[in-house]
Amino acid sequence: MNYTQYTQWTKNIFLVDMTRELTRPFSELATKGIAKYLAEGKKILIINNKKWRSSWVMCHDCGHIPHCTHCDISIAWHQDVHQELFGICHICKTHYTLDTRCAECDSEDIALYGIGNQQLTDHIQTQRDQTPLLIQSNLANSPTKIKKLQQTIQDKNPAIILGTALLSVPIQWWTPDLILVVSADLWLHSPHYAASWHNFCFLSDIISYQSCEQMILQSYQPEHRSIHYACKGDVESMQSEELAQRQEMQYPPVTQMCVLLHKHEIEERLYTSTHKLYQELLYLRDQYEMDDLEIYATPPMIYKMYGKYRYHIILKGSRLRQFLDIAYSKLKIHTRGFKVDREPKGV
């Protein structure tokens, strides 16, 4: 077993390096912990922020992963009440059926990957003969549903509760003895410039607010500062390193930032419109001698959504607001189909 142990208040926190346990949904330490706590009649909370069954399907022969025809993301696979699999795009909600052959090479050697909560439920039922209470956002998105869910928890008093990141908030009338976070890397795959800070806050909230004897965090990046400092409860060091990185990369709050987003159904027109405005912005920057202003064009993390291709022009600098006032006046950005985001949530 490869883990590091931390202690905060009365909690024992175990950070497990999952790079050596790639074939398991639960680490060896988590598996033993679940068995021990169940045998002692104690309660277990498992947090996994994937409510579906599998994240994608992949062909072993050619590596093809089916994507939504309208959006540039892989199709997630869910299981209905009849145990039948169906695919869904989590952006446009288009539904798909699971093919038995690869659409690219016609191979039958395809498999599902990415463990979601539906699959974890089956795994726990098979390995531990326990049916966890599965809590997802659709069961807690209104006061009426929350009240009903609280009553269900009181009535059933389950040994295991399994759910998404919403379970970082303590559950009334039900206190776990063991908490397992299946992926402590939750936010680190986000393109947001503050992804590390968000990941730190996510883990810190669980560690600070949840009462338990032991906590196990599984991670493929156990040395990452957001995880390491959350386990130590070291807010000051995390803030210091986060600010230093934003200073180096010139991200807010060190400097101002703006994202111009353009969308079009025809890819060539998208390139033409974006490139034209990009060149005009560069010319305007030189003309007004704002050489400290950084301007670059790049595709977003999700290149296509709802059938439209997307491209970003990103601007950063201390005099950005002044420059944008000039650009609005000279280039008429608001009439050219660009969406202006002065406080971007992701790049």
C-alpha positions in Angstrom: 0.0 0.0 0.0 1.3 3.5 -0.9 -0.2 6.2 1.2 0.6 9.2 3.4 -1.0 9.8 6.7 -2.1 13.2 8.1 -3.9 14.2 11.2 -6.3 17.2 11.6 -8.0 17.6 14.9 -9.3 14.1 15.8 -9.3 12.9 12.1 -6.8 10.5 10.6 -6.5 11.3 6.9 -4.9 8.8 4.5 -3.9 10.1 1.1 -3.5 7.1 -1.3 -1.4 7.2 -4.5 -3.7 5.5 -7.1 -1.1 5.5 -9.9 -0.1 2.0 -8.6 -3.6 0.7 -8.3 -5.0 1.5 -11.8 -7.3 -1.6 -12.0 -9.3 -1.0 -8.9 -12.2 1.4 -8.1 -11.1 1.4 -4.5 -7.5 1.2 -3.2 -6.4 -1.7 -1.1 -6.5 0.6 1.9 -10.1 1.7 1.1 -11.2 -1.9 0.5 -9.9 -3.0 3.9 -11.3 0.0 5.6 -14.8 -0.6 4.1 -14.7 -4.2 5.2 -13.6 -3.3 8.8 -16.1 -0.6 9.3 -19.0 -2.7 8.0 -18.0 -5.6 10.2 -18.1 -3.2 13.2 -21.6 -1.9 12.2 -20.3 1.6 11.5 -21.3 4.0 8.7 -19.4 4.9 5.6 -19.8 7.9 3.2 -18.4 7.5 -0.3 -18.0 10.7 -2.5 -17.6 10.2 -6.2 -18.6 13.1 -8.5 -19.7 10.9 -11.5 -23.4 10.0 -11.2 -23.5 7.8 -14.4 -22.3 4.3 -14.9 -19.3 4.8 -17.2 -17.6 8.0 -18.6 -16.9 6.7 -22.1 -16.6 3.7 -24.3 -13.3 3.0 -26.2 -12.2 0.6 -29.0 -9.2 -1.4 -28.0 -8.0 -1.8 -31.6 -8.1 1.8 -32.9 -8.6 3.8 -29.7 -11.8 5.4 -31.0 -14.1 7.1 -28.4 -17.6 8.0 -29.6 -18.4 11.7 -29.2 -21.7 13.5 -29.3 -22.5 14.6 -32.9 -23.5 18.1 -31.7 -20.8 18.6 -28.9 -17.1 17.9 -28.7 -17.4 15.6 -25.6 -17.5 11.9 -25.1 -20.8 10.2 -24.5 -21.5 9.2 -20.9 -23.2 5.9 -20.3 -26.1 5.4 -17.9 -28.2 2.5 -16.8 -32.0 2.6 -16.7 -34.3 0.7 -14.2 -34.2 -2.3 -16.6 -30.4 -2.4 -16.4 -30.2 -1.3 -20.0 -27.3 1.0 -21.1 -28.0 4.2 -22.9 -25.7 7.1 -23.8 -26.3 10.8 -23.1 -24.4 14.0 -23.9 -24.3 16.0 -20.7 -24.4 19.2 -22.6 -27.1 19.0 -25.2 -28.8 15.9 -23.6 -28.9 13.9 -26.9 -29.5 10.2 -26.3 -27.5 7.4 -28.0 -27.6 3.6 -28.1 -24.5 1.5 -27.4 -23.1 -0.1 -30.5 -21.5 -3.6 -30.3 -18.9 -2.6 -33.0 -16.5 0.3 -33.3 -17.9 2.9 -35.8 -14.3 3.5 -37.1 -12.7 0.1 -37.6 -15.7 -2.3 -37.1 -13.9 -4.1 -34.2 -16.0 -5.8 -31.6 -13.2 -5.3 -29.0 -14.8 -2.3 -27.2 -15.2 -1.6 -23.5 -16.6 0.9 -21.0 -14.3 3.1 -18.9 -14.6 5.6 -16.1 -16.3 4.4 -13.0 -19.5 6.2 -12.1 -21.8 5.8 -9.1 -24.1 3.3 -10.8 -21.1 1.1 -11.4 -19.8 1.6 -7.8 -23.2 0.6 -6.5 -23.0 -2.7 -8.3 -19.4 -3.2 -7.1 -20.3 -2.7 -3.5 -23.4 -5.0 -3.8 -21.2 -7.7 -5.3 -18.2 -7.4 -3.0 -19.9 -6.5 0.3 -23.5 -7.6 -0.1 -24.6 -4.1 0.8 -26.8 -1.8 -1.2 -25.7 1.8 -0.6 -28.1 4.6 -0.6 -27.4 6.6 -3.8 -27.8 10.3 -3.5 -27.6 12.5 -6.6 -28.4 16.1 -7.5 -31.8 15.3 -8.9 -32.9 14.0 -5.5 -31.9 17.2 -3.7 -32.7 20.1 -6.1 -35.7 21.4 -4.2 -36.8 21.9 -0.6 -39.5 19.2 -1.0 -37.0 16.7 -2.3 -34.5 17.5 0.4 -37.1 17.0 3.1 -38.1 13.7 1.5 -34.5 12.6 1.3 -33.8 13.5 4.9 -36.8 11.3 5.9 -35.5 8.4 3.8 -32.1 8.6 5.6 -33.8 8.7 9.0 -36.0 5.7 8.2 -33.4 3.5 6.5 -30.3 4.6 8.5 -28.1 3.1 5.7 -24.6 1.6 6.4 -23.3 3.2 3.2 -24.2 6.4 1.5 -22.8 7.0 -2.0 -23.1 10.3 -3.9 -21.6 13.2 -5.7 -19.8 16.3 -4.4 -23.0 17.7 -2.9 -22.2 15.3 0.0 -19.3 17.5 1.0 -22.0 19.1 3.2 -22.8 17.1 6.4 -26.0 15.1 6.4 -28.4 15.8 9.2 -29.1 12.9 11.6 -26.5 10.7 9.9 -22.8 10.9 10.8 -20.3 8.7 9.0 -17.4 6.9 10.7 -15.3 6.5 7.5 -15.3 8.9 4.5 -13.9 7.8 1.2 -13.3 10.4 -1.5 -12.8 8.3 -4.7 -11.1 11.1 -6.6 -9.4 13.9 -4.7 -8.4 15.3 -8.2 -12.0 16.5 -8.8 -11.3 20.1 -10.0 -7.8 19.6 -11.4 -9.1 18.6 -14.8 -10.9 21.9 -15.2 -9.5 24.6 -17.5 -10.2 27.3 -14.9 -7.2 29.3 -13.9 -8.3 28.8 -10.3 -8.8 25.0 -10.6 -6.2 24.3 -7.9 -7.8 26.6 -5.5 -11.3 25.2 -6.1 -9.9 21.7 -5.5 -8.3 22.8 -2.3 -11.6 24.3 -1.1 -13.5 21.2 -2.1 -11.3 18.9 0.0 -10.9 21.4 2.9 -14.7 21.7 3.2 -15.0 17.9 3.5 -12.1 17.7 6.0 -13.3 20.7 8.1 -17.1 20.2 8.2 -17.5 16.4 8.2 -17.2 14.5 11.4 -15.6 11.1 11.2 -12.9 8.8 12.6 -11.0 8.3 9.4 -10.9 9.7 5.9 -9.4 8.2 2.8 -8.6 10.4 -0.2 -7.6 8.6 -3.4 -5.6 10.6 -5.9 -3.6 10.2 -9.1 -1.7 13.4 -8.3 -1.1 13.0 -4.5 1.8 15.5 -4.6 -0.3 18.3 -6.0 -0.3 21.3 -3.7 -4.1 21.6 -3.5 -4.4 18.1 -2.1 -1.2 18.1 0.1 -2.1 21.4 1.8 -5.8 20.4 2.2 -4.7 17.3 4.1 -2.4 19.4 6.3 -4.9 22.2 6.8 -2.3 24.7 5.6 -4.4 27.5 4.1 -1.5 30.1 4.3 0.9 28.0 2.2 -1.8 27.2 -0.3 -2.7 30.9 -0.7 1.0 31.9 -1.0 1.8 29.4 -3.8 -1.5 30.0 -5.6 -0.9 33.7 -5.7 2.7 33.2 -6.9 1.5 31.0 -9.8 -1.1 33.6 -10.8 1.6 36.3 -10.6 3.8 34.2 -12.9 1.0 33.5 -15.4 -0.6 36.9 -15.1 -4.0 35.7 -14.0 -6.5 37.6 -11.8 -6.4 39.1 -9.2 -2.8 40.0 -10.2 -4.1 41.4 -13.5 -7.3 42.0 -15.5 -8.5 39.3 -17.9 -11.2 39.1 -20.5 -12.4 36.4 -22.9 -14.0 37.0 -26.3 -16.0 34.0 -27.4 -17.1 33.5 -31.0 -19.4 30.7 -32.2 -20.5 29.5 -35.7 -22.0 26.5 -37.4 -19.4 26.7 -40.2 -15.8 26.1 -39.0 -14.2 28.2 -41.8 -16.3 31.2 -41.0 -15.4 30.9 -37.4 -11.7 31.0 -38.2 -12.1 33.9 -40.6 -14.1 36.1 -38.1 -11.9 35.2 -35.2 -8.6 35.8 -37.0 -9.8 39.1 -38.4 -10.7 40.5 -35.0 -7.5 39.1 -33.5 -5.3 40.9 -36.0 -7.3 44.1 -35.5 -6.8 43.9 -31.7 -3.0 43.4 -32.2 -2.9 46.4 -34.5 -4.9 48.5 -32.0 -2.6 47.4 -29.2 0.5 48.5 -31.2 -1.2 51.8 -32.3 -1.9 52.8 -28.7 1.5 51.5 -27.4 0.0 49.0 -24.9 2.8 46.4 -25.4 2.3 45.0 -21.9 -1.1 43.8 -23.0 -1.2 40.0 -23.8 -3.5 38.9 -26.6 -3.8 35.4 -28.0 -6.4 33.2 -29.8 -7.1 29.6 -28.7 -9.9 27.0 -28.9 -11.7 26.4 -25.6 -11.6 23.0 -23.8 -14.9 22.1 -25.5 -14.5 23.1 -29.1 -18.0 22.3 -30.3 -21.3 22.8 -28.4 -24.9 22.5 -29.6 -23.7 22.1 -33.2 -21.6 25.3 -33.1 -17.8 25.5 -33.3 -16.2 27.9 -30.7 -13.0 29.9 -30.4 -11.6 32.3 -27.8 -9.6 35.5 -28.0 -8.0 36.1 -24.5 -6.8 39.4 -23.3 -4.8 40.0 -20.1 -3.1 43.2 -18.7 -3.2 45.9 -16.2 -4.7 48.4 -18.7 -7.2 46.0 -20.1 -10.3 48.0 -19.2 -8.9 51.1 -20.9 -8.0 49.0 -24.0 -11.5 47.4 -24.1 -13.1 50.8 -24.1 -11.0 51.7 -27.2 -11.7 48.4 -28.9 -15.5 48.7 -28.3 -15.5 52.1 -29.9 -13.1 51.5 -32.8 -13.8 47.8 -33.7 -17.6 47.6 -32.8 -17.1 44.2 -31.1 -20.7 44.2 -29.8 -22.0 44.1 -33.4 -19.8 41.2 -34.6 -21.2 38.2 -32.8 -18.6 38.0 -30.1 -19.6 37.3 -26.5 -17.6 39.3 -24.0 -16.8 37.7 -20.6 -14.9 40.2 -18.3 -14.8 37.7 -15.5 -14.1 34.4 -17.2 -15.0 31.2 -15.4 -12.8 29.0 -17.6 -10.4 29.3 -20.5 
